[in-house]
Amino acid sequence: MRRLLLAVAVLVPMGACGADAEAVRPFEREAQRPSTSAIDSLVLPALQAHGIKPANLCSDEVFVRRVYLDVIGTLPQPQEVRQFLRQRRPNKRTALINSLMDREEFADYWAMKWCDLLRVKAEFPINLWPNGVQAYYRWIRDAVRDNMPYDQFVRELLTSSGSNFRVAPVNFYRAVQGQKPETIASAVALTFMGTRSANWTEAQRANMAAFFSRIQFKGTAEWKEEIISLDPAPAGPLDAVLPDGTPVHILPDEDPRRVFADWLIAPGNPWFTRNIVNRVWAWLLGRGLIHEPDDIRPDNPAVYPEVLAYLQKELVAADYDLRHVYRLILNSRVYQQSSIPQSNHPGAEALFAQYAVRRLDAEVLVDALDTVFGGAENYESAIPEPFTFIPNQQRTIALADGSITSQFLEMFGRPSRDTGLESERNNQPTDAQRLHMLNSTHVQRKIEGGWRMRRILQAAETNRTEAIQTLYLSVLSRRATPSEMAVVEAYCEQDGLSGEQIASDLAWALVNTKEFLYRH
């Protein structure tokens, strides 16, 4: 109860909206810099036309935490926060964005995102098996790390042939729940076109399935290995119709998958670019320009069609460099807005008039606890096959296999990787999650047993103020405000509390604040 009361007391109110509202410290910037982003030049006039005042710019403290979480799925260390806040150069936010994309955690985090979509999972119902999972994961992570052009990434997934243990991209077909052409076509449409084929007519689904009707799945003498390729059996020509209505005649010696891939990744094909730039927008801002990001259809238009078209054009001009799209979005004022609204308009959030508050992903949250306190999660696989050993210090965002899980990950909504739908990830808070964070031995062990926390506890006995500020920087990526320090200092005056007990109670309080549990 004592810790719960402290958790309530340390919260700083996130000011009310309104045209005359002052910047809320420490969450917003006082000075509002002009924007030179093409995204902002399209969004801000539209907001004005709706009578919506956009949120203020977020503070540097909020930005550094936000961009670390959004770009590399990792909390910044206190020294990284201090270093960023000390800088005075005007382009320091852009410089930080660029530096984060060069870190290993960038590859880990975005490989995790792609593994969700591509259903990277060893066990039922996907059944890639550990050998296939490890080969597939390494290929995906290497592609992200090396910034493989997106059109090349998709072409290799759609057209590769060979062993699923040795030619990693063929696992795309192995990871589909079924080998029927219609099932494969549905997975292709969802993943690379952002559309659900269930909304198509029967004729459209049949036409799409024709491009995947000549895939052969063949076992080998090696247990669980499978060769996926074009069926070598003699076949006649194939007449098919592309999703845009264009008829094609495929010769007997042509691979229909290649014909489809050539159409899909052609620079003028909006199906391809629209899907991925909309997904990237949704990943960074909480919802797509078209919402849901994998439910693109004529009667579900984008809120800003001009922004979508601009990002599609930029992706093609940049030779399908996805990091270019990331930079355009991350450097925009739209992304760097505060999460504190300045308008009561009911459509403000859907029109991106503020940054969307949303809970941390399950993997990011458990890694954040370990980052703050200096602990680690232990994962293991009971599957008696090679490549299932998980090092003790491996971060959760780098966990390759969707089958290897924990009670925490399942409780906090990690996706099962069964369907490739974005909605498989559930970041909605529950009572069980709140109780776990407030009163579980799992969180208690992290707070009391981590090596970083031990250092803070030792410092609390000699320099209580510095220990408090270190905790704030570690957990919330900012220093405590004077009002928060006053609350904590008053708490410290209670009889019978040691410095270690005070630091431990404050740590419990801070990790249970929405400021820690949510992106904001």
C-alpha positions in Angstrom: 0.0 0.0 0.0 2.9 2.4 0.8 4.4 1.9 -2.6 1.0 2.3 -4.3 0.4 5.7 -2.6 3.9 6.8 -3.7 3.2 5.7 -7.3 0.1 8.0 -7.3 2.0 10.9 -5.7 5.0 10.9 -8.1 2.8 11.4 -11.2 3.0 14.8 -12.8 -0.4 15.9 -14.3 -0.4 15.9 -18.1 -2.1 19.3 -18.6 -5.5 19.9 -20.0 -6.1 20.7 -23.7 -7.1 24.1 -25.0 -6.0 26.8 -27.3 -4.4 28.8 -24.5 -2.8 25.9 -22.6 0.8 26.5 -21.6 3.5 23.9 -22.4 3.4 21.2 -19.8 6.8 20.7 -18.2 8.7 18.4 -18.6 6.7 16.9 -21.5 6.5 19.7 -24.0 8.9 22.3 -25.5 8.3 25.9 -24.8 9.6 27.1 -28.2 7.7 25.7 -31.2 10.1 25.5 -34.2 8.9 25.9 -37.8 8.7 22.7 -39.8 10.3 22.1 -43.2 8.9 18.6 -43.6 6.8 17.8 -46.7 4.6 15.6 -44.4 3.8 18.5 -42.2 3.0 20.7 -45.1 0.3 18.3 -46.0 -1.0 17.4 -42.5 -1.0 20.8 -40.7 -3.2 22.7 -43.3 -5.7 19.7 -43.2 -5.9 19.9 -39.4 -6.5 23.7 -39.6 -9.3 23.0 -42.1 -10.9 20.7 -39.6 -10.6 23.3 -36.9 -8.1 21.2 -35.0 -5.1 22.7 -33.2 -2.1 20.3 -33.3 -0.2 19.4 -30.1 2.9 21.2 -29.1 6.3 19.7 -29.9 7.4 17.2 -27.3 10.3 18.0 -25.0 13.8 16.6 -25.5 13.2 14.3 -22.6 10.1 12.8 -24.1 11.7 12.7 -27.6 14.8 10.8 -26.5 12.8 8.1 -24.8 10.2 7.9 -27.6 12.7 7.6 -30.4 14.7 4.9 -28.6 11.6 2.8 -28.0 10.2 3.4 -31.5 13.4 2.9 -33.5 15.3 0.2 -31.5 12.8 -1.1 -28.9 15.1 -0.2 -26.1 15.2 2.4 -23.3 18.1 4.8 -23.3 20.6 4.6 -20.6 20.9 7.5 -18.1 24.2 8.6 -19.6 22.6 8.6 -23.1 19.8 10.8 -21.9 22.2 13.2 -20.2 24.4 13.4 -23.3 21.4 14.2 -25.6 20.0 16.8 -23.2 23.3 18.6 -23.0 23.6 19.0 -26.7 22.6 22.5 -28.1 22.9 21.9 -31.9 19.6 22.4 -33.7 19.8 19.1 -35.7 20.5 16.9 -32.7 17.2 15.0 -33.1 18.0 14.1 -36.7 21.5 13.1 -35.6 20.1 10.8 -32.9 17.6 9.2 -35.4 20.5 8.4 -37.8 22.7 7.0 -35.1 20.0 4.7 -33.8 19.5 3.1 -37.2 23.1 2.0 -37.2 22.8 0.1 -33.9 22.5 -3.7 -33.6 19.2 -3.2 -31.6 17.7 -1.7 -34.8 18.2 -5.0 -36.6 16.9 -7.0 -33.5 13.8 -4.9 -33.1 12.7 -4.7 -36.7 13.5 -8.3 -37.4 11.1 -9.0 -34.5 8.4 -7.0 -36.3 9.0 -8.8 -39.6 9.0 -12.2 -37.8 5.5 -11.4 -36.5 4.3 -10.7 -40.1 6.1 -13.7 -41.6 5.0 -16.1 -39.0 8.5 -17.2 -37.8 7.6 -20.0 -35.4 8.9 -23.6 -34.9 5.9 -25.3 -33.5 2.2 -25.8 -34.3 0.4 -24.6 -36.3 3.3 -23.2 -38.4 5.8 -26.0 -38.0 9.0 -24.4 -39.4 11.0 -26.4 -36.8 14.0 -24.9 -35.1 16.4 -25.4 -38.0 14.1 -23.6 -40.3 13.3 -20.9 -37.8 17.0 -20.1 -37.2 17.8 -20.0 -40.9 14.8 -17.8 -41.6 15.4 -15.4 -38.7 19.1 -14.9 -39.5 18.2 -14.1 -43.1 15.5 -11.6 -42.0 17.8 -9.9 -39.4 20.7 -9.7 -41.9 18.3 -8.1 -44.4 17.3 -5.5 -41.9 20.8 -4.9 -40.7 22.2 -4.6 -44.2 19.3 -2.4 -45.3 18.4 -4.7 -48.2 16.2 -2.8 -50.7 12.6 -3.7 -49.9 11.8 -4.8 -53.5 14.7 -7.3 -53.4 13.6 -8.5 -49.9 10.1 -9.4 -51.2 11.3 -10.8 -54.5 13.6 -13.3 -52.7 10.7 -14.3 -50.4 8.3 -14.9 -53.3 10.6 -16.5 -55.9 13.3 -18.5 -54.0 13.6 -22.3 -54.4 15.5 -24.9 -52.4 15.8 -26.4 -48.9 14.1 -24.5 -46.1 17.1 -25.2 -44.0 19.6 -23.8 -46.5 17.7 -21.3 -48.7 16.1 -19.3 -45.9 13.5 -17.2 -47.9 11.6 -20.3 -49.0 10.4 -20.6 -45.4 7.8 -17.9 -46.4 5.8 -20.7 -48.1 6.5 -23.2 -45.3 5.1 -20.8 -42.7 1.7 -20.6 -44.5 -0.9 -22.7 -42.8 -1.6 -25.0 -45.8 -0.1 -25.8 -49.2 -3.2 -25.0 -51.3 -2.7 -22.2 -53.8 -5.6 -20.3 -52.4 -4.1 -20.3 -48.9 -0.7 -19.2 -50.2 -2.2 -16.4 -52.3 -4.2 -15.1 -49.3 -0.9 -14.9 -47.2 0.8 -13.1 -50.1 -2.0 -10.6 -50.4 -2.1 -9.9 -46.7 1.7 -9.6 -46.2 2.8 -7.7 -49.3 -0.4 -5.9 -50.5 -2.0 -5.2 -47.1 -5.3 -6.6 -48.2 -7.5 -9.4 -47.0 -8.5 -11.7 -49.8 -11.7 -12.6 -48.0 -13.0 -9.2 -49.2 -12.4 -10.2 -52.8 -14.8 -11.9 -55.2 -14.4 -15.7 -55.8 -13.0 -15.0 -59.3 -10.4 -12.6 -57.9 -9.2 -15.1 -55.4 -9.0 -17.8 -58.1 -7.0 -15.6 -60.4 -4.6 -14.8 -57.6 -4.2 -18.4 -56.6 -3.2 -19.4 -60.2 0.2 -17.7 -59.7 1.0 -20.2 -56.8 -0.5 -23.3 -58.4 2.8 -24.8 -59.5 4.7 -24.8 -56.2 6.0 -28.2 -55.2 6.7 -29.3 -51.6 9.0 -32.3 -51.3 10.5 -33.9 -48.2 14.1 -35.2 -48.0 16.1 -37.8 -46.0 16.9 -35.1 -43.4 14.3 -34.9 -40.7 11.9 -32.0 -41.1 13.7 -30.6 -44.2 11.6 -29.7 -47.2 12.4 -28.6 -50.7 10.1 -25.9 -52.1 10.3 -25.2 -55.8 8.5 -24.9 -59.1 7.0 -28.3 -59.9 9.2 -29.8 -62.6 6.5 -32.0 -64.0 5.5 -31.1 -67.6 2.7 -28.5 -67.8 1.1 -26.4 -70.4 0.8 -22.7 -70.6 -1.1 -20.9 -67.9 -3.5 -18.0 -68.4 -4.0 -15.8 -65.3 -5.2 -12.4 -64.3 -3.3 -10.1 -62.1 -5.0 -8.3 -59.1 -5.3 -5.1 -61.2 -7.2 -6.9 -63.9 -4.4 -7.4 -66.4 -4.4 -10.8 -68.1 -1.1 -12.6 -68.5 -0.1 -15.6 -70.5 2.6 -17.7 -68.7 4.7 -20.1 -70.8 5.3 -23.7 -69.7 8.9 -23.0 -68.7 8.1 -19.8 -66.7 7.7 -19.7 -63.0 4.3 -18.0 -62.3 5.7 -16.8 -59.0 8.3 -14.7 -60.9 5.6 -13.3 -63.2 3.6 -12.2 -60.1 6.7 -10.8 -58.3 7.6 -8.8 -61.4 4.2 -7.2 -61.4 4.1 -6.6 -57.7 7.4 -4.8 -57.3 7.2 -2.7 -60.4 7.8 1.0 -59.5 4.4 2.0 -60.8 2.4 -0.5 -58.8 0.7 1.2 -55.9 -0.4 -2.1 -54.3 3.2 -2.7 -53.2 4.4 0.7 -52.1 1.1 1.7 -50.5 1.1 -1.3 -48.2 4.7 -0.9 -46.8 4.7 2.8 -46.3 1.3 2.6 -44.6 2.7 -0.2 -42.3 5.8 1.8 -41.4 3.6 4.8 -40.6 1.4 2.6 -38.3 4.5 1.1 -36.6 5.8 4.5 -35.7 2.6 6.4 -35.0 0.3 3.8 -33.6 -2.2 3.6 -36.5 -1.9 3.7 -40.3 -2.9 6.4 -42.7 -5.2 3.6 -43.8 -6.5 1.8 -40.6 -6.1 -1.1 -40.1 -2.8 -1.3 -41.9 -3.5 -4.8 -43.3 -7.1 -4.0 -44.4 -6.6 -1.9 -47.5 -9.7 -1.8 -49.7 -11.6 0.8 -51.8 -14.1 1.6 -49.0 -11.3 2.2 -46.4 -9.6 5.3 -47.6 -6.5 7.0 -46.2 -7.1 10.0 -43.9 -4.3 11.8 -45.8 -4.1 10.4 -49.4 -1.5 13.0 -50.3 0.8 11.9 -47.5 0.5 8.3 -48.6 1.2 9.2 -52.2 4.2 11.3 -51.2 5.8 8.5 -49.1 5.2 6.0 -52.0 6.9 8.3 -54.4 9.8 8.8 -52.0 10.3 5.1 -51.5 10.6 4.4 -55.2 12.9 7.4 -55.7 15.1 6.1 -52.9 15.4 2.6 -54.6 13.2 1.0 -52.0 15.3 2.1 -49.0 12.9 1.7 -46.1 15.2 3.7 -43.8 14.5 6.7 -46.0 10.8 6.4 -45.2 11.6 6.0 -41.5 13.7 9.2 -41.5 11.0 11.2 -43.3 8.4 10.2 -40.7 10.6 10.5 -37.6 11.9 13.9 -38.6 8.4 15.3 -39.1 6.6 17.5 -36.6 3.7 15.1 -36.8 5.9 12.4 -35.2 7.6 14.8 -32.8 4.3 16.2 -31.4 3.5 15.8 -27.7 0.9 13.2 -26.7 -0.9 16.0 -24.8 -3.8 17.1 -27.1 -4.5 20.8 -27.8 -8.0 20.1 -29.2 -11.2 18.4 -28.0 -12.1 17.4 -31.5 -13.2 13.7 -31.5 -11.2 13.0 -34.6 -8.0 14.6 -33.5 -6.1 11.4 -32.7 -7.2 9.6 -36.0 -6.0 12.7 -37.9 -2.6 12.7 -36.1 -3.0 15.9 -34.2 -1.0 14.4 -31.4 1.3 11.4 -30.8 -0.8 8.4 -29.9 -0.2 7.0 -26.4 0.1 3.2 -26.4 1.4 0.5 -24.1 4.9 -0.9 -24.7 5.1 -4.2 -26.6 5.5 -7.2 -24.3 9.0 -7.9 -25.5 10.1 -4.2 -25.1 8.5 -4.0 -21.7 10.3 -7.0 -20.2 13.6 -5.8 -21.8 13.0 -2.3 -20.3 12.7 -3.8 -16.8 16.0 -5.6 -17.4 17.7 -2.5 -18.8 16.6 -0.4 -15.9 17.6 -2.8 -13.1 20.3 -4.9 -14.7 18.6 -8.3 -14.9 17.8 -10.8 -17.6 15.0 -13.1 -18.7 15.7 -16.8 -19.1 14.1 -18.6 -22.0 14.3 -22.3 -23.0 12.8 -24.6 -25.5 11.7 -28.1 -24.7 12.0 -29.1 -28.4 14.7 -31.9 -28.6 16.3 -30.6 -31.8 19.4 -28.5 -32.6 19.5 -24.7 -32.4 17.1 -24.3 -29.5 19.6 -23.1 -26.9 18.9 -19.6 -25.7 21.8 -17.7 -24.0 20.9 -16.3 -20.6 21.6 -12.7 -21.5 19.8 -12.7 -24.8 17.3 -9.8 -25.1 13.7 -10.7 -25.7 13.4 -8.5 -28.8 16.1 -10.8 -30.3 14.2 -14.0 -29.6 13.9 -15.7 -33.0 11.2 -18.4 -32.4 7.6 -17.4 -31.7 7.1 -20.8 -30.0 9.5 -19.9 -27.2 7.5 -17.8 -24.8 6.8 -17.1 -21.2 3.8 -16.3 -18.9 4.8 -12.6 -19.0 4.9 -12.4 -22.8 1.6 -14.1 -23.2 0.0 -12.0 -20.4 1.2 -8.8 -22.1 -0.1 -9.6 -25.6 2.9 -10.9 -27.6 1.4 -12.2 -30.9 1.2 -15.9 -31.5 2.5 -15.6 -35.1 -0.2 -17.8 -36.5 -1.9 -15.5 -39.0 0.5 -12.6 -39.9 -2.2 -10.1 -38.9 -1.2 -6.9 -37.1 -4.1 -7.4 -34.7 -2.5 -10.6 -33.3 -0.5 -8.3 -31.0 -2.7 -7.1 -28.2 -1.4 -4.1 -26.3 -4.6 -3.4 -24.4 -4.1 -3.3 -20.6 -5.7 -5.8 -18.4 -6.3 -6.3 -14.6 -3.9 -9.3 -14.6 -1.1 -7.1 -16.1 -1.7 -4.4 -13.5 -1.5 -6.9 -10.6 1.6 -8.5 -12.1 3.4 -5.1 -12.2 2.3 -4.1 -8.7 2.7 -7.3 -6.8 4.6 -10.2 -8.5 7.7 -11.9 -7.5 8.9 -11.7 -11.1 9.1 -7.9 -10.9 10.3 -8.0 -7.3 13.3 -10.1 -8.3 14.2 -7.7 -11.1 14.0 -4.7 -8.8 15.9 -6.2 -5.9 18.3 -8.5 -7.8 19.5 -6.5 -10.7 23.1 -5.3 -10.7 22.2 -1.8 -11.7 19.7 -1.6 -8.9 22.2 -2.8 -6.4 24.4 0.2 -7.4 21.5 2.6 -6.9 20.7 1.1 -3.6 24.3 1.5 -2.4 24.4 5.1 -3.6 21.1 5.8 -1.8 22.9 5.3 1.6 25.3 8.1 0.9 23.7 10.4 -1.7 20.0 10.0 -1.6 19.2 12.9 -4.0 21.5 11.5 -6.7 20.1 8.0 -6.3 16.6 9.4 -6.8 17.6 11.3 -9.9 19.3 8.2 -11.3 16.2 6.2 -10.8 14.1 8.8 -12.7 16.6 8.9 -15.5 16.7 5.1 -15.7 13.0 4.5 -15.6 11.4 7.6 -17.2 14.4 9.0 -19.1 14.2 12.4 -17.3 15.1 14.0 -14.0 12.6 14.4 -11.3 10.7 17.7 -11.2 10.9 19.9 -8.1 7.4 18.9 -7.1 8.2 15.2 -7.4 11.4 15.7 -5.4 9.3 17.3 -2.7 7.0 14.3 -2.6 9.8 11.8 -2.4 11.7 13.9 0.2 8.6 14.0 2.3 8.3 10.2 2.0 11.9 9.8 3.1 11.1 11.6 6.4 9.0 8.7 7.6 10.5 6.8 10.5 12.2 3.5 10.1 12.9 3.8 6.3 16.4 3.0 5.1 17.9 4.5 2.0 17.7 1.1 0.3 14.0 0.8 1.2 13.2 4.2 -0.1 15.0 3.5 -3.4 13.2 0.2 -3.7 9.8 1.7 -3.0 10.4 4.5 -5.5 11.5 2.0 -8.2 8.3 0.0 -7.7 6.3 3.2 -7.9 8.0 4.5 -11.1 7.6 1.2 -13.1 3.9 1.3 -12.3 3.4 4.7 -13.7 1.8 5.1 -17.2 4.8 7.2 -18.1 6.9 4.1 -17.9 4.4 1.5 -19.2 3.4 3.5 -22.3 4.9 5.2 -25.3 4.0 8.8 -25.1 
